Amino acid sequence: MFALSAAAVVPFTETPLPASAASAATPATTSAAGAVRLLSPPPPAESTTTEEEAESKPVLLRPGDKGAAVRTLQRKLHRGRYYFGPINGKYDEQTKFAVWAFQKHKRMMLSNQVGPKMLSALDKPVRHKVLVPQGAANRVEINLTKQLLVVYRSRRPVLISHISTGAEVRYCENGRCGNAITPVGDFRVLRRAPGWTTGPLGSMYNSLYFTGAIAMHGSTKVPLRPASHGCVRLPLETSKRLYQMVKIGEPVHVRGKFSVRAFR
């Protein structure tokens, strides 16, 4: 498992003017006796900041935040094909998963927090690296190294998702033992199972099986590490869109090997 970076917030402290400067900057009047009396500065003008100006100011968004800035983030993530949930202005778990997907795709430091640098990067094209250059125009690529899934249509990426694949450990659960490995290779979708299904190893949502009992499916647990028994876990909202797009017979290519160092 790897740690999330913490954004540093440096408080801004205004430096008080020296006495001489304060005297020069403050209006004054002279009495008949020659004494100098400082006048009170005028009250500050009422703010006239427009909504557009407010949105352009630097922001730092965190999970749990709500409002217009979060809606802007969600729209940008949706436009980039990272987010498929509602544009509701709530920085919830599905939004967090989309933030991770973009950061992985852009090779940025992984963090729950979103600052001006990421918001700016979302407006710029991302150089995309294809895993299978000679693959079919419509296909799914699963990158175990980046823990990233990409769906192509007409050779263009149209869905990019954070995933959690096989934990690569030996397991024994409910009388069933095996190796938690997501196999590398070239496959095709063999079977589809809509909605929630529950087996001896847990529950799966909108499952797309591509070899044996291994499937791409939605899950309520998609951590920043390989954690499955071999399946490819996706965020729930993204799995809904994936299930709409991918049909039986579609090519699925799995490449790479997970390494924590890849995210440092």
Beta strands, then each sheet from edge to edge (+ up, - down):
strand 1: 28-30
strand 2: 36-38
strand 3: 139-143
strand 4: 148-153
strand 5: 156-162
strand 6: 170-173
strand 7: 176-179
strand 8: 185-188
strand 9: 191-199
strand 10: 202-211
strand 11: 214-219
strand 12: 232-235
strand 13: 251-255
sheet 1: 1+ 2-
sheet 2: 5+ 4- 3+ 13+ 8-
sheet 3: 6+ 7-
sheet 4: 9+ 10- 11+ 12+
end
